[in-house]
Amino acid sequence: MAFKDLLTRRKLLKENESLRAENRHLSIELRNARADLALELVTSSGYRNENRTLRNKLKAYESSEPETIGFECVGVKK
C-alpha cells in the first residue's frame, strides 16, 4: 500500500511541475500581450492628431503645383 502511495505521489508531483511550467509560460504570454496592447494604445492615441496633421500637409503639398509651395527660410538675411 505504501509503494502505491509513493507512485501516486510521484505522479502528482510531476503533474504539479508540469502545471507550474505551463502557468509560468502563460503568465509570460499574458504580460507580453498586455505590454503590446499598452504600446498600441499609447501610439495610436498619442500620435493620432499629429499623424493626421502631417498627412494633411503631405496631401496639400502633393496636390499643389511645385511653384506654389512656399518654404520658410530661417536665419537667412537678404
Distance bins in CASP14 RR format, pairs under 12 A and 6 or more apart:
PFRMAT RR
TARGET T0000
AUTHOR 0000-0000-0000
RMODE 2
METHOD distances of the structure
MODEL  1
1 7 0 0 0 0 0 1 0 0 0 0 0
1 8 0 0 0 0 0 1 0 0 0 0 0
2 8 0 0 0 0 0 1 0 0 0 0 0
2 9 0 0 0 0 0 1 0 0 0 0 0
3 9 0 0 0 0 0 1 0 0 0 0 0
3 10 0 0 0 0 0 1 0 0 0 0 0
4 10 0 0 0 0 0 1 0 0 0 0 0
4 11 0 0 0 0 0 1 0 0 0 0 0
5 11 0 0 0 0 0 1 0 0 0 0 0
5 12 0 0 0 0 0 1 0 0 0 0 0
6 12 0 0 0 0 0 1 0 0 0 0 0
6 13 0 0 0 0 0 1 0 0 0 0 0
7 13 0 0 0 0 0 1 0 0 0 0 0
7 14 0 0 0 0 0 1 0 0 0 0 0
8 14 0 0 0 0 0 1 0 0 0 0 0
8 15 0 0 0 0 0 1 0 0 0 0 0
9 15 0 0 0 0 0 1 0 0 0 0 0
9 16 0 0 0 0 0 1 0 0 0 0 0
10 16 0 0 0 0 0 1 0 0 0 0 0
10 17 0 0 0 0 0 1 0 0 0 0 0
11 17 0 0 0 0 0 1 0 0 0 0 0
11 18 0 0 0 0 0 1 0 0 0 0 0
12 18 0 0 0 0 0 1 0 0 0 0 0
12 19 0 0 0 0 0 1 0 0 0 0 0
13 19 0 0 0 0 0 1 0 0 0 0 0
13 20 0 0 0 0 0 1 0 0 0 0 0
14 20 0 0 0 0 0 1 0 0 0 0 0
14 21 0 0 0 0 0 1 0 0 0 0 0
15 21 0 0 0 0 0 1 0 0 0 0 0
15 22 0 0 0 0 0 1 0 0 0 0 0
16 22 0 0 0 0 0 1 0 0 0 0 0
16 23 0 0 0 0 0 1 0 0 0 0 0
17 23 0 0 0 0 0 1 0 0 0 0 0
17 24 0 0 0 0 0 1 0 0 0 0 0
18 24 0 0 0 0 0 1 0 0 0 0 0
18 25 0 0 0 0 0 1 0 0 0 0 0
19 25 0 0 0 0 0 1 0 0 0 0 0
19 26 0 0 0 0 0 1 0 0 0 0 0
20 26 0 0 0 0 0 1 0 0 0 0 0
20 27 0 0 0 0 0 1 0 0 0 0 0
21 27 0 0 0 0 0 1 0 0 0 0 0
21 28 0 0 0 0 0 1 0 0 0 0 0
22 28 0 0 0 0 0 1 0 0 0 0 0
22 29 0 0 0 0 0 1 0 0 0 0 0
23 29 0 0 0 0 0 1 0 0 0 0 0
23 30 0 0 0 0 0 1 0 0 0 0 0
24 30 0 0 0 0 0 1 0 0 0 0 0
24 31 0 0 0 0 0 1 0 0 0 0 0
25 31 0 0 0 0 0 1 0 0 0 0 0
25 32 0 0 0 0 0 1 0 0 0 0 0
26 32 0 0 0 0 0 1 0 0 0 0 0
26 33 0 0 0 0 0 1 0 0 0 0 0
27 33 0 0 0 0 0 1 0 0 0 0 0
27 34 0 0 0 0 0 1 0 0 0 0 0
28 34 0 0 0 0 0 1 0 0 0 0 0
28 35 0 0 0 0 0 1 0 0 0 0 0
29 35 0 0 0 0 0 1 0 0 0 0 0
29 36 0 0 0 0 0 1 0 0 0 0 0
30 36 0 0 0 0 0 1 0 0 0 0 0
30 37 0 0 0 0 0 1 0 0 0 0 0
31 37 0 0 0 0 0 1 0 0 0 0 0
31 38 0 0 0 0 0 1 0 0 0 0 0
32 38 0 0 0 0 0 1 0 0 0 0 0
32 39 0 0 0 0 0 1 0 0 0 0 0
33 39 0 0 0 0 0 1 0 0 0 0 0
33 40 0 0 0 0 0 1 0 0 0 0 0
34 40 0 0 0 0 0 1 0 0 0 0 0
34 41 0 0 0 0 0 1 0 0 0 0 0
35 41 0 0 0 0 0 1 0 0 0 0 0
35 42 0 0 0 0 0 1 0 0 0 0 0
36 42 0 0 0 0 0 1 0 0 0 0 0
36 43 0 0 0 0 0 1 0 0 0 0 0
37 43 0 0 0 0 0 1 0 0 0 0 0
37 44 0 0 0 0 0 1 0 0 0 0 0
38 44 0 0 0 0 0 1 0 0 0 0 0
38 45 0 0 0 0 0 1 0 0 0 0 0
39 45 0 0 0 0 0 1 0 0 0 0 0
39 46 0 0 0 0 0 1 0 0 0 0 0
39 47 0 0 0 0 0 1 0 0 0 0 0
40 46 0 0 0 0 0 1 0 0 0 0 0
40 47 0 0 0 0 0 1 0 0 0 0 0
40 48 0 0 0 0 0 1 0 0 0 0 0
41 47 0 0 0 0 0 1 0 0 0 0 0
41 48 0 0 0 0 0 1 0 0 0 0 0
42 48 0 0 0 0 0 1 0 0 0 0 0
43 50 0 0 0 0 0 1 0 0 0 0 0
43 51 0 0 0 0 1 0 0 0 0 0 0
44 50 0 0 0 0 0 1 0 0 0 0 0
44 51 0 0 0 0 1 0 0 0 0 0 0
44 52 0 0 0 0 0 1 0 0 0 0 0
45 51 0 0 0 0 0 1 0 0 0 0 0
46 52 0 0 0 0 0 1 0 0 0 0 0
47 53 0 0 0 0 0 1 0 0 0 0 0
47 54 0 0 0 0 1 0 0 0 0 0 0
47 55 0 0 0 0 0 1 0 0 0 0 0
48 54 0 0 0 0 0 1 0 0 0 0 0
48 55 0 0 0 0 0 1 0 0 0 0 0
49 55 0 0 0 0 0 1 0 0 0 0 0
49 56 0 0 0 0 0 1 0 0 0 0 0
50 56 0 0 0 0 0 1 0 0 0 0 0
50 57 0 0 0 0 0 1 0 0 0 0 0
51 57 0 0 0 0 0 1 0 0 0 0 0
51 58 0 0 0 0 0 1 0 0 0 0 0
52 58 0 0 0 0 0 1 0 0 0 0 0
52 59 0 0 0 0 0 1 0 0 0 0 0
53 59 0 0 0 0 0 1 0 0 0 0 0
53 60 0 0 0 0 0 1 0 0 0 0 0
54 60 0 0 0 0 0 1 0 0 0 0 0
54 61 0 0 0 0 0 1 0 0 0 0 0
55 61 0 0 0 0 0 1 0 0 0 0 0
55 62 0 0 0 0 0 1 0 0 0 0 0
56 62 0 0 0 0 0 1 0 0 0 0 0
56 63 0 0 0 0 0 1 0 0 0 0 0
57 63 0 0 0 0 0 1 0 0 0 0 0
57 64 0 0 0 0 0 1 0 0 0 0 0
57 69 0 0 0 0 0 1 0 0 0 0 0
58 64 0 0 0 0 0 1 0 0 0 0 0
58 69 0 0 0 0 0 1 0 0 0 0 0
60 68 0 0 0 0 0 1 0 0 0 0 0
60 69 0 0 0 0 1 0 0 0 0 0 0
60 70 0 0 0 0 0 1 0 0 0 0 0
61 68 0 0 0 0 1 0 0 0 0 0 0
61 69 1 0 0 1 0 0 0 0 0 0 0
61 70 0 0 0 0 1 0 0 0 0 0 0
61 71 0 0 0 0 0 1 0 0 0 0 0
62 69 0 0 0 0 0 1 0 0 0 0 0
63 69 0 0 0 0 0 1 0 0 0 0 0
64 70 0 0 0 0 1 0 0 0 0 0 0
END
